[in-house]
Amino acid sequence: MAQILLAVLLVLACAYALPDLARWRDFSWLQVWLAQWTRASGDAARPRFAAVLLPLLLFVVCELIEFVLDHVLFGLPGFAFAVVVLFYCWGPRDLDADIDAVLQAPDSDRRLAAAQALRADGAAAPLPFESAPLVEATFAAALSRWFGVLFWFVVLGPAGALGYRIVQLLARHPGFADHIDANQGELLERTARILDWAPAHLVALTLALVSDFDAVIKTWRDYHAAHGKGYFTLDLGFLGAIAKAGIDADVEAGDGYASDVSNPLVELADAQRVLRRILVGWLALIALVALIVLTH
């Protein structure tokens, strides 16, 4: 667990200190591979079948590479491999940079244009420059870019992070739509929601701890009561609802020296601060587990 914490800290440090390295997070090879498979096979079923099995295949390959490297030179190559894979799967866009681009834009037109980078992959409708959509989109982006990758990296190592990112891309990135039919797309989307379920709930719990606990928990309960599906479903819409409730409560309490919950810039700036608190909370939890493991 200590190695996991160190790997995460190194990736965060690299992302902050060397933002230009983000250009290496390029998954175009995946599109090229699927396109070549399509042309070579001449059978529509085969590439789509391959697209569904691809995350599992890459997961197994990544696990094998990690296993081999962990048994060479005291595991140092395995640790380096884990850091590289986590960095590769982080993002791929820098969430802080995208938020800062909105906050620092000099006029409303450029703020609106910058805000579109916070939309989910494949979203057709433009993101309106309003408090609620901005906060919800920012938390959804944080789940996909940060917390989902981090959760599965902690649970399953670099193979977990890579598997999560590949499923997210195949299920939601428009660049892969031509190679995946409706049935396979539905299966991939369901898998993506399954992989998002645990980290989304952990984000919700951490949000309650670092924000207004009562407001977050009440909104969480109200959301599930209104939709009548219970807590153990793949409906993750609660995350946007509780994010808005938590940010509103923070802003009304004067966090960031502003109290206007209708101001999108104020709410977006507070959402950035709260997401950083959540990330720190996750790191503190990993550090606590590492300490417990080391002392036993």
Summary of the structure (lengths in Angstrom):
residues: 296
radius of gyration: 19.9
end to end distance: 12.7
largest distance: 61.2
contacts: 918
relative contact order: 0.12
helix: 80%
strand: 0%
